[in-house]
Amino acid sequence: MKVVRANVFTLAEGSMSRHVHRKQEEVYLVLDGTAMIDVDQEQFKVGEREALAVPARAGHRVADVG
């Protein structure tokens, strides 16, 4: 069975969140502002109305950069 769950959260500018999921993939959709998302050793700048998929088991960090 596949399950899709949506979470909406707000990061204050300069805030960051780092974590890993063993089985869960994630898709980050930036609604407002700009995020810097580190996935393992790569860094991605994601702007308004852009999305980034993160595979399971990938260490990732999301930071609000404006």
C-alpha positions in Angstrom: 0.0 0.0 0.0 1.3 3.5 -0.8 0.3 6.5 1.3 0.7 10.1 0.5 0.8 12.7 3.3 1.0 16.5 3.0 2.5 18.7 5.7 2.7 22.5 5.6 5.2 24.2 7.7 6.8 27.6 7.9 10.5 28.3 8.6 11.6 31.7 9.9 14.3 33.3 7.8 17.7 31.7 8.8 16.0 28.6 10.3 16.8 25.2 9.1 15.6 21.6 9.6 17.9 18.5 9.1 16.7 14.9 9.1 16.6 11.5 7.3 13.8 9.2 6.5 14.5 5.5 6.1 11.5 4.6 3.9 9.8 7.8 3.0 10.4 10.0 0.0 9.6 13.7 0.3 8.7 16.5 -2.1 9.3 20.1 -1.0 7.2 22.7 -2.7 8.1 26.3 -1.9 5.0 28.4 -1.7 6.6 31.7 -0.8 10.2 32.8 -0.5 13.4 30.8 -1.3 14.8 27.7 0.3 18.2 26.1 0.2 17.9 22.4 0.3 21.0 20.2 0.9 20.5 16.6 -0.2 23.5 14.4 0.8 26.4 16.3 -0.7 24.4 18.5 -3.2 22.8 21.9 -2.6 19.7 23.2 -4.4 18.2 26.7 -4.4 14.4 26.3 -4.7 12.3 29.4 -5.3 8.6 30.1 -5.2 6.4 27.6 -7.0 9.4 25.2 -7.5 9.7 21.8 -6.1 12.4 19.3 -5.2 12.1 15.5 -4.6 14.2 13.9 -1.9 14.7 10.1 -2.1 14.4 7.9 1.0 17.6 7.4 3.0 19.0 10.7 1.8 20.2 13.1 4.5 18.6 16.5 3.9 18.4 19.9 5.4 16.0 22.7 4.5 16.9 26.3 5.2 14.9 29.5 4.7 17.2 31.9 2.8 14.6 34.6 2.1 
